[in-house]
């Protein structure tokens, strides 16, 4: 059975399914989803595929010492082990649930086909999460920690933490709520607490694209997540290039090719790309896409590739500072 990300925790808690498969290339998102398990009393065991096979009999057999509820997380299961796991999955004791994860599976995977056709197993794709799903997860976490938040503020915070971190956000808001003697949390309180998260897409992406702002150099130099930011820029640059090509073809197919493409048309085409542009980036892309040429975007992608190589080689030094400044000043 295929279920949505925000349905994972309730389904596991209520034992709707005995086995789950979280798959996709967003490992941080998968980890954030799993964090909710902290709110359930159970024995939680985390193992890699190879570790599991070294102790699977002990882990999957009830004893006097593990009669309570147990959730076993097996990370990065390979496609070739599908048949090996089937006897274990089909004979699970009632007190045991298994969660498999994989960042490699594709749509033709035997695992996916088996889980999608089953009524006792659930498969959850982990690529991107919608704002409504983020709100559902955050609301559930806030209820667990007894923190009231207005619908407007819930939506605002959910957008800030849309790619994960809901549990720690709920804990932070609980501390804020207690510090205010349980008075209503106001917007200015949230902005002070989440200032580092309330960065909009323009502040993240546009300085790299076309503003001579040297602060981005300092940000990368001192950030432990250099590679993550560079990859975000790589993906967005490529998607903008795809969108630019699509817009050119779209213009040619219109009856009046001289007519200016409207923002809602840009948004529609952006969401039809593969992969689609994440909706929170669409407003500023609507605003700036017509200013970026294909050559400009191709140059950005080349520079980002060089930057990624240097970061991986741990040689992010002055040459890269200069390279970034040159890109910013084009």
N, C-alpha and C positions, 0 to 999 in steps of 0.2 A: 504494500500500500504506500502510495506517495503522499507525504504530508508536508506542510509548510514549516519553516524554521521556528516560528513562534508556537507551534503545536507540539514541538518535541518534548519540552519539560512536562506539561500536563499529561501527555501520553505515557511518559515514563513513570511519573509519580503515581498515576492511576493504574499502572500495569496493563494499559490497553494493548500493548505489544510486548513480546518477550525479547525481540532482537531489533536493533536499530542500525542503520547504515548512514553515516554522515559523509558525504563526498563532495569534493569541489576544491578549487585552488585557493580558497580563503582560509588558511589555517588559523589565523587570528580570530576569524569569525566563528569557526568551529570551537575554538577554545573558550570564547566568550559564552557560547551556547551551553557548553558543559559546566561552566562556573555555577549555574543555577543549582547543580546537584548538591552544593554546599548547604542548601536549605532543606535537605531531606536526611532523615536519620537512616543511614545505611553504611555498609562496608564497601568502600570504593577502591578498586584495584586497577591500576594503570599498567599496561604492558605493551611492548612492541610485539609484532608477530613472532619473531624468533624466541622471545622470552616466554611467550604463551606456550609454545610447544614443549618447552623444557619442564613445565609444571602444570600442564593442562588437566591432568588427572586429579591433582590436588585441588586445583582451582574450581573445577566443575563437579566435584563429588561432595555432597553434604557430609559433614562430620559434626562431632560434638562441639567443635570449636568454630564452625562457620555456619551454624543453623539459621542465623539471622539473614535479613535481606542483603543481597550482594549485587553490586553492579560492576561488571568487568568491562573495562575499556581496552580494546585491542587496536592499536594505531597502525596505520599504513599497511593494511592487509593487501597482498598481491593478488592479481587476477588468477594466477595459476593455482592458488590455494583454495579456490572455491569448492571443489569436490572434497577436499580434506576437512573443511569446516562443516560440511553438511550433516554428518552423523552427530556432531556435537550440538549443532543448532536444533536439530530435530528431537533431541533427547535432553533438553535443558530441565534441571530441577526447578520446582516452582519458586524457590527463593532466589533464583539467579536470573539476571537480565544481562544481555551482552550488547555493547555498543562497538561497532566497527567504524573505522574512519579510513578514508583514502583520498589522496590528492591526485590520483592518476587515472581513475576509472573514466571511461567514455560511455556514450549512450548504448553501444553494442555490448557492454559488459554482461557477463553471465550473472554477476552479482545483482546488477540493477534489474535485469529482467526477472530474476527470481523474487526479489523483494517487492517489485511493483505488482506482481501477480499474487502475492501472498496476503492473507488476512491476519496473520500473526506476526508479520515482520513489517517494519516501516523504513522507508528510504527518504532521506531529506537532502535535497541539493543545497549546497552552500557556496553560492557565487556572490549574490548580492541580496540585500534585505531591503524591503520597502519601508517607508516611514510608518505606515500603519502597523507593520509587524514589529518594528522597533518600539512603537508606543505600547503595543500589547505586552511585550516582554518587560519594559521598564515599569509599566503600571503594575504588573504582577509582582515585581521585585519591591516596589514602593509599598504595596499592600502588605508584603511579608514583614517589612520593617516599620509598618504603621506610620507612614509619612504621607500626609494629604498634600496633593498638588492640583492646582486648577488645570482644566483641560488645555487652556492656552499655554501654560508653563510646561505641562507634560509634553505637548507637541514640540515646543521649543527645545527642551533638553533632549528629547528623543532624536531630534535632528542633529544635535551636537554629537551625540554618542551613537549615531546610527550604525556604525560598523562594529559595534561591540561595547564591552565594558559596562553593561547595565547593572550588574550586581555591585561593583565597587561604587558606581554612581549612586545607587540607592543607599549604600552605607554612608557615603559622603553627605547626602541630603538628610539622612537621619541625624547625623551629628549637627548639621546646620539647624535643623528643626529643634533639636534639644537645646542648642545654644541660644535660640530665640525664645526659649521658654514655651515652646510649642505654639507660638504665634504664627500666623500665615507667612509662608515664604513668598517674598516679593521678587520682582524681576531684577532689581538692582542687586539683591543678594545672590541670585543665580549667576549674574554676569561677573560678580567679583570672584565667586568660587570657580566658575568654569571659564574664566577669561582665556586660558590656554586652549580650550576646546571650541570656543565661540569664534573661531577664525573662519571667515567665509571663503568661498572658492577663489574669489579674485585675489585675496591676500596670499593664498597658497600658490596659485598657478600663474596669474598674470605678471607678477614681478619677473618670473623666469622668462615669460614669453616676450614681453616688450617694454619693460620699464628699467631704466638704468638705476636700480636700487641696490646698493652694495650690501644691504642688510642680509640679503639672501646668501651671500658668501659666508658671512659669519654664522648664519643659521646652519648651513651645511657643515662648516668646519667644526662646530661644537656639538652637532647632533649625533646621537648614537644610532639614529635611524636614517643615515644618509642614503643607503641603498633603497630603503622603502620610499623615500620621497622621490628619488630619481626614477624609480619604477612607476610611481603614480604619474609623474610628468611624461614618461615614455608612453604610457597607455593613453593619456589624454591627448598628447601630440598626435599619435597615430589615429585616434578616433576623430580628431579635428580634421586630419588629412582625409580620412574616409568621408567625413561629412562634406568637406569642400568638393570632393569629386562627385558625390551624390547630388549636391546642390547644382553643380554644372549640368549634369544630365537632366535633373529635374527642370531646370530653366529651359532647356532645349525642347522639352516635351510640352511645355505650356503653350497655349494658343497665342498669348501675348508675351513673347520672350523678353520684352523690355520692362515688364511689370516687376516691381521690387518684391522679392520674396518676403512674406510676412513672418513675424516671430513665431506664430503658432505652426507655420509650415516647417520652419527650422526645427522646432521641438519635435514635431511628428517624425521627421526624417532622422533626427538624432536617436530616437528611441527604436528605430527600425534597423539600426546598424547591428553588426554581429562582432563583438558584444555591443549591446546598446550603451550609449552614454548614460552614466548614472544621473538620475533626474535632478539631484541637487547641484550639478554642474551646468545644467542647461541654461539658466538665466543669463550667466555671464557669457556663455558661448553664443547665445542668441545675439548678444550685444556686440561681440567682437569678431565673430567668424568671418564677416565680410572684409575685415581689415587684413586678414592673414592670407597670403598667397600660398600656393602649393609648394613653391620653391622655399619659402620662408619656413614652412612646417617641416619640409624634408631636411633642411639644414639643422633645425632643432633636434630632429630624431637622430641624425648622425652625431651631433655633439653629445647628446644624452647617452648614446651607446659608448662613446669614448670615455665619458665620465663614469659610467658603470664599470667598465673594465678597470679603470684606475682605482676606483674604490675597492673592487674585489682584490686588486693587487696590493692594497693598502699603501698607495702612493698618491693619495689625495693631498696635494701640496700646492705651492704657489702657482705652478703651471695651470692647475685646474681653477684656481682663483681667477687668473688672467683669462682663461677660456670662458668662464662664466660671465665675467665683466664684458668681454667682447660680444658674447651672445646677447647680454642685456642691452648693449648699446647699439645693436644693429638697427 
